[in-house]
Amino acid sequence: MVRGLLDVIRHAGMRDFRARRRRRLGRSKTQTIRTPATTGDAGACGTKCVTLCRQLLSRISDAPSSELARDALAAYRALNATGRAEFFDALATDFAAAPVAVSAARSTDPPRQELFLRLNTAPGGVSVLVDVRRRLLEGIADHPSWRSVEADLTRVLKVMFNLGLLEFQQIDWETPMAVLEKLFEYEAVHEIRDWNDLRRRLDADRRCYALFHPAWPDEPLIFIEVALTRGMSARLPPLLDSTSPVVDGERCDTAIFYSISSCQPGLSGFALGNALIGRVLDALRLELPWLTTFATLSPIPGFHTWFSALERSTAGHARLTEMQEGLRVPRWHEDPNVAPALKADLMALCAAYLLHAKKGDEPADPVARFHLSNGASIVRVNWLSDLSPAGLKRSLGLTANYLYRPANLLRNCEVYTTTHTVTTARRVERLSRRADVPGLSAARSVGEATDPLDIHQEHPQGHPH
């Protein structure tokens, strides 16, 4: 009865949440097209924020006034784009040289670092500082002087978001609604359609974990979704089917990480994903010690773009041109005359892309860079695994499995960090060699895993141990 009542409340909450989101979007659009009354008004607003920050920084006491910090935060929140730009310009110039008012112990640091620390003494300071960094990153290209401000703020945030201070939590159906609503908002890989969909993702054979800052308890920083399965999953739809039966966790031998979403653009580059995956592995091994395999079912977001550019750059390559024409057939993936004819070559090209296409010295694919830097290995490419519109657009429906073997993570991390060597299963390396792409094979930087890693799709005895 209580659970049913919770469901009713959550469904009502979902309607309220959608209404609030529509109102927020409406306000956002209005603010985007609204012209400020005068440039002077925007400048005055920025000037007020700068003045309050100067007053806050002028306090010599090591216990700065929370009231002043609160007022400064409120003034920042009221800024429009013009006012924020003025405020950031002031941070870059007026707060760069160390003033006499700053204590001698900290006099070697730019005063804006002390300002950021003092702003953090007021409620909501964490969220404002993260927002400041997000907006600085968005505007740095047009305002090079902001780079020093962003660098100082990053140093402060690195201390505030020290991985040892962050809270690791499992999210389940009993988690407060304020947090559950954030999952709808921040899910970046596979959209959560409704409360029934979310409930299935939090059921007994699913897990969801997140990192939180203790001063920001209702705002996840990053979260990961996990499915317990028998065998390594090669297809996404069964994992996302909200009507699928719940599997007995004691009969599962594999944990599939099928979605990881960073929630705060202002914390980009903070390696939160690395920390989260490490804690998830520890939590799963402690709770479910019989699990033998930890792997992902990951998108390959750069593959389609790379393939299209490759076809254009190799004009006259008959097979690539033929494949591109096949991909232009409406619903090609369902056409029995098109999809089978494309399978072998697309699979080989995808393996070659993951192993050999580069951005600098690292893999071109961002998801590959992320998992390889965490110590995972590429163990399989899956055909027509994600047929959602997004999956077809970004990777022609293909996905990849990355294997996390706890015993090898540290070694793989060190190898990747020092040499950017891609650790992969022999089957993937063999598959990549079938790709008929001029010049691509010359860029090889691949280390084969120490065992074949030829993992059977469903049979648990085929898994590596």
MARFI-639895 format. One record per residue (C-alpha): residue in three letters; x, y, z. Coordinates in steps of 0.25 Angstrom, whole numbers. Example, Ala and Ser with C-alpha at 12.3 -4.5 7.8 and 13.67 -1.06 7.14 Angstrom:
residues 2
- code X Y Z
- Ala 49 -18 31
- Ser 55 -4 29
This chain:
residues 465
- code X Y Z
- Met 0 0 0
- Val 11 10 4
- Arg 19 6 -9
- Gly 6 9 -17
- Leu 4 22 -10
- Leu 19 26 -14
- Asp 16 22 -28
- Val 4 32 -28
- Ile 12 43 -22
- Arg 23 41 -32
- His 14 41 -44
- Ala 8 54 -39
- Gly 22 59 -36
- Met 26 55 -51
- Arg 14 64 -56
- Asp 19 76 -47
- Phe 33 73 -51
- Arg 30 74 -66
- Ala 22 87 -64
- Arg 33 93 -56
- Arg 43 89 -67
- Arg 34 95 -78
- Arg 33 108 -69
- Arg 48 108 -68
- Leu 50 106 -83
- Gly 40 117 -85
- Arg 47 127 -76
- Ser 60 123 -83
- Lys 55 126 -97
- Thr 49 139 -92
- Gln 62 143 -85
- Thr 70 139 -98
- Ile 62 148 -107
- Arg 59 159 -97
- Thr 68 172 -99
- Pro 73 178 -87
- Ala 67 192 -84
- Thr 80 199 -85
- Thr 95 195 -85
- Gly 96 204 -72
- Asp 86 195 -65
- Ala 94 183 -68
- Gly 107 189 -65
- Ala 102 195 -51
- Cys 98 180 -48
- Gly 112 176 -51
- Thr 118 187 -43
- Lys 109 184 -31
- Cys 114 169 -31
- Val 129 174 -32
- Thr 127 184 -21
- Leu 121 173 -12
- Cys 133 164 -15
- Arg 143 175 -12
- Gln 136 177 1
- Leu 136 163 4
- Leu 151 161 1
- Ser 155 173 9
- Arg 151 166 22
- Ile 164 163 28
- Ser 158 153 38
- Asp 160 138 35
- Ala 145 137 37
- Pro 139 145 26
- Ser 124 150 27
- Ser 115 140 22
- Glu 105 151 20
- Leu 114 158 11
- Ala 117 146 3
- Arg 102 143 2
- Asp 99 157 -3
- Ala 110 155 -14
- Leu 105 141 -18
- Ala 91 148 -20
- Ala 97 159 -28
- Tyr 104 149 -37
- Arg 91 141 -39
- Ala 84 154 -43
- Leu 94 157 -54
- Asn 90 156 -69
- Ala 101 152 -80
- Thr 106 166 -81
- Gly 107 167 -65
- Arg 114 154 -64
- Ala 124 158 -75
- Glu 127 171 -67
- Phe 129 163 -54
- Phe 138 153 -61
- Asp 146 164 -67
- Ala 148 170 -53
- Leu 152 156 -48
- Ala 163 156 -59
- Thr 168 170 -56
- Asp 164 176 -42
- Phe 166 163 -34
- Ala 179 159 -41
- Ala 189 167 -33
- Ala 190 163 -18
- Pro 185 174 -9
- Val 190 178 4
- Ala 177 174 11
- Val 180 159 8
- Ser 187 152 19
- Ala 202 150 18
- Ala 200 135 18
- Arg 192 135 5
- Ser 199 147 -1
- Thr 206 139 -12
- Asp 192 135 -18
- Pro 184 143 -27
- Pro 173 150 -18
- Arg 162 144 -26
- Gln 166 130 -21
- Glu 163 136 -7
- Leu 150 142 -12
- Phe 145 129 -17
- Leu 148 122 -4
- Arg 140 133 3
- Leu 129 132 -6
- Asn 128 118 -3
- Thr 125 121 12
- Ala 111 125 9
- Pro 100 115 6
- Gly 99 112 -9
- Gly 114 116 -11
- Val 118 102 -17
- Ser 107 103 -28
- Val 110 117 -32
- Leu 125 114 -33
- Val 122 102 -42
- Asp 113 111 -50
- Val 124 122 -51
- Arg 134 112 -57
- Arg 124 107 -67
- Arg 121 121 -72
- Leu 136 124 -72
- Leu 139 111 -81
- Glu 128 115 -90
- Gly 133 129 -92
- Ile 148 127 -92
- Ala 149 126 -107
- Asp 144 140 -108
- His 151 146 -96
- Pro 165 140 -94
- Ser 167 149 -82
- Trp 158 139 -74
- Arg 167 128 -75
- Ser 175 132 -63
- Val 162 133 -55
- Glu 157 119 -60
- Ala 171 114 -56
- Asp 170 120 -42
- Leu 156 115 -40
- Thr 159 101 -44
- Arg 170 101 -34
- Val 160 104 -23
- Leu 150 95 -28
- Lys 160 83 -29
- Val 161 85 -14
- Met 146 86 -11
- Phe 143 74 -20
- Asn 155 66 -14
- Leu 151 51 -18
- Gly 152 47 -3
- Leu 142 57 1
- Leu 131 53 -9
- Glu 120 44 -5
- Phe 117 31 -12
- Gln 102 27 -12
- Gln 93 17 -18
- Ile 81 23 -24
- Asp 68 14 -23
- Trp 53 16 -23
- Glu 53 21 -9
- Thr 63 32 -12
- Pro 57 46 -10
- Met 49 51 -22
- Ala 58 64 -23
- Val 69 54 -27
- Leu 61 45 -36
- Glu 56 57 -44
- Lys 71 61 -47
- Leu 73 47 -53
- Phe 62 51 -64
- Glu 69 64 -66
- Tyr 83 59 -67
- Glu 83 46 -74
- Ala 92 48 -86
- Val 92 35 -92
- His 79 28 -92
- Glu 67 37 -89
- Ile 58 33 -77
- Arg 44 33 -83
- Asp 35 33 -71
- Trp 34 28 -57
- Asn 32 14 -61
- Asp 45 14 -69
- Leu 52 20 -57
- Arg 46 10 -47
- Arg 51 -2 -56
- Arg 65 4 -57
- Leu 65 4 -41
- Asp 59 -10 -40
- Ala 65 -22 -33
- Asp 74 -26 -45
- Arg 79 -12 -47
- Arg 88 -2 -40
- Cys 90 13 -40
- Tyr 101 20 -33
- Ala 105 34 -32
- Leu 115 44 -26
- Phe 110 56 -18
- His 117 68 -11
- Pro 113 68 4
- Ala 109 83 2
- Trp 101 80 -10
- Pro 93 68 -6
- Asp 81 68 -16
- Glu 90 70 -28
- Pro 97 58 -34
- Leu 111 61 -40
- Ile 111 49 -48
- Phe 104 36 -48
- Ile 105 22 -55
- Glu 94 12 -58
- Val 97 -3 -57
- Ala 89 -16 -62
- Leu 92 -30 -56
- Thr 92 -40 -67
- Arg 96 -54 -70
- Gly 107 -52 -80
- Met 112 -40 -87
- Ser 101 -32 -93
- Ala 102 -29 -108
- Arg 89 -22 -110
- Leu 84 -10 -104
- Pro 68 -11 -105
- Pro 67 -22 -95
- Leu 74 -14 -85
- Leu 65 -2 -87
- Asp 52 -9 -88
- Ser 43 -4 -77
- Thr 34 -17 -78
- Ser 45 -27 -77
- Pro 44 -37 -66
- Val 53 -35 -54
- Val 65 -45 -53
- Asp 69 -52 -41
- Gly 82 -45 -37
- Glu 88 -58 -31
- Arg 87 -64 -45
- Cys 95 -53 -52
- Asp 110 -53 -54
- Thr 112 -40 -61
- Ala 110 -25 -58
- Ile 108 -17 -70
- Phe 110 -2 -69
- Tyr 101 4 -80
- Ser 100 18 -77
- Ile 109 29 -70
- Ser 105 43 -69
- Ser 113 55 -65
- Cys 103 65 -59
- Gln 112 78 -57
- Pro 119 84 -69
- Gly 126 93 -59
- Leu 133 81 -54
- Ser 138 76 -67
- Gly 152 70 -66
- Phe 151 67 -52
- Ala 152 51 -54
- Leu 140 49 -47
- Gly 136 37 -56
- Asn 149 30 -52
- Ala 146 31 -37
- Leu 132 27 -39
- Ile 135 14 -47
- Gly 146 10 -37
- Arg 136 11 -26
- Val 125 4 -33
- Leu 134 -8 -36
- Asp 137 -8 -21
- Ala 122 -7 -17
- Leu 118 -18 -27
- Arg 129 -28 -23
- Leu 125 -26 -8
- Glu 110 -27 -10
- Leu 111 -38 -21
- Pro 124 -46 -20
- Trp 119 -56 -30
- Leu 120 -46 -41
- Thr 132 -50 -51
- Thr 131 -40 -62
- Phe 130 -25 -62
- Ala 128 -18 -75
- Thr 121 -7 -82
- Leu 111 -6 -94
- Ser 116 7 -100
- Pro 112 16 -111
- Ile 123 20 -122
- Pro 119 34 -124
- Gly 130 38 -134
- Phe 129 26 -143
- His 118 31 -153
- Thr 125 45 -154
- Trp 138 39 -156
- Phe 133 29 -167
- Ser 126 40 -175
- Ala 139 48 -174
- Leu 147 36 -179
- Glu 138 34 -190
- Arg 139 48 -195
- Ser 155 48 -193
- Thr 156 35 -201
- Ala 149 39 -214
- Gly 149 28 -224
- His 149 17 -213
- Ala 139 9 -219
- Arg 135 0 -207
- Leu 134 12 -198
- Thr 125 20 -208
- Glu 116 7 -209
- Met 115 6 -194
- Gln 111 21 -193
- Glu 100 19 -204
- Gly 95 7 -196
- Leu 94 16 -183
- Arg 85 26 -191
- Val 75 15 -193
- Pro 63 19 -184
- Arg 63 9 -172
- Trp 75 2 -177
- His 77 -5 -165
- Glu 64 -13 -167
- Asp 66 -15 -182
- Pro 70 -30 -184
- Asn 77 -26 -197
- Val 85 -15 -191
- Ala 89 -18 -176
- Pro 95 -32 -178
- Ala 103 -26 -189
- Leu 109 -15 -181
- Lys 111 -23 -168
- Ala 125 -29 -170
- Asp 132 -16 -175
- Leu 125 -7 -165
- Met 129 -16 -154
- Ala 143 -16 -159
- Leu 144 -1 -161
- Cys 138 2 -147
- Ala 149 -7 -141
- Ala 159 1 -149
- Tyr 153 14 -144
- Leu 154 10 -129
- Leu 168 4 -130
- His 175 13 -140
- Ala 168 27 -142
- Lys 175 37 -134
- Lys 172 51 -128
- Gly 187 55 -125
- Asp 193 42 -119
- Glu 180 37 -113
- Pro 168 30 -119
- Ala 159 39 -127
- Asp 146 34 -120
- Pro 143 41 -107
- Val 137 29 -100
- Ala 149 20 -104
- Arg 158 30 -98
- Phe 150 31 -85
- His 149 16 -83
- Leu 163 13 -87
- Ser 169 23 -78
- Asn 161 16 -67
- Gly 168 3 -70
- Ala 158 -4 -78
- Ser 160 -12 -91
- Ile 152 -12 -104
- Val 147 -26 -105
- Arg 136 -26 -115
- Val 129 -18 -126
- Asn 114 -21 -127
- Trp 105 -20 -140
- Leu 92 -13 -140
- Ser 92 -12 -125
- Asp 86 2 -123
- Leu 75 5 -133
- Ser 70 17 -126
- Pro 70 30 -135
- Ala 82 35 -127
- Gly 90 21 -128
- Leu 88 21 -143
- Lys 92 35 -145
- Arg 105 35 -136
- Ser 110 21 -139
- Leu 101 14 -150
- Gly 95 5 -139
- Leu 108 -1 -134
- Thr 113 -1 -120
- Ala 125 -6 -113
- Asn 128 -15 -100
- Tyr 139 -10 -91
- Leu 144 -20 -81
- Tyr 148 -15 -67
- Arg 157 -26 -61
- Pro 160 -22 -47
- Ala 173 -29 -46
- Asn 178 -22 -59
- Leu 173 -8 -57
- Leu 185 -1 -51
- Arg 194 -7 -61
- Asn 185 -3 -73
- Cys 184 11 -67
- Glu 199 12 -66
- Val 201 7 -80
- Tyr 191 16 -86
- Thr 196 28 -78
- Thr 210 27 -83
- Thr 209 22 -97
- His 194 23 -101
- Thr 194 9 -105
- Val 180 3 -107
- Thr 178 -10 -100
- Thr 169 -19 -108
- Ala 164 -33 -110
- Arg 171 -41 -121
- Arg 157 -43 -128
- Val 156 -28 -129
- Glu 170 -26 -134
- Arg 168 -37 -145
- Leu 154 -30 -149
- Ser 161 -17 -151
- Arg 171 -23 -160
- Arg 160 -26 -170
- Ala 157 -11 -172
- Asp 161 -7 -186
- Val 165 7 -183
- Pro 178 13 -189
- Gly 188 18 -179
- Leu 180 15 -167
- Ser 187 2 -163
- Ala 201 10 -163
- Ala 196 17 -150
- Arg 195 5 -141
- Ser 197 7 -127
- Val 191 -6 -121
- Gly 194 -15 -110
- Glu 187 -29 -110
- Ala 182 -34 -97
- Thr 190 -45 -90
- Asp 179 -55 -93
- Pro 169 -56 -105
- Leu 157 -50 -98
- Asp 148 -57 -108
- Ile 136 -56 -99
- His 124 -64 -103
- Gln 111 -55 -104
- Glu 103 -62 -94
- His 109 -75 -88
- Pro 116 -71 -75
- Gln 127 -82 -76
- Gly 132 -74 -88
- His 135 -62 -79
- Pro 149 -59 -75
- His 153 -62 -61
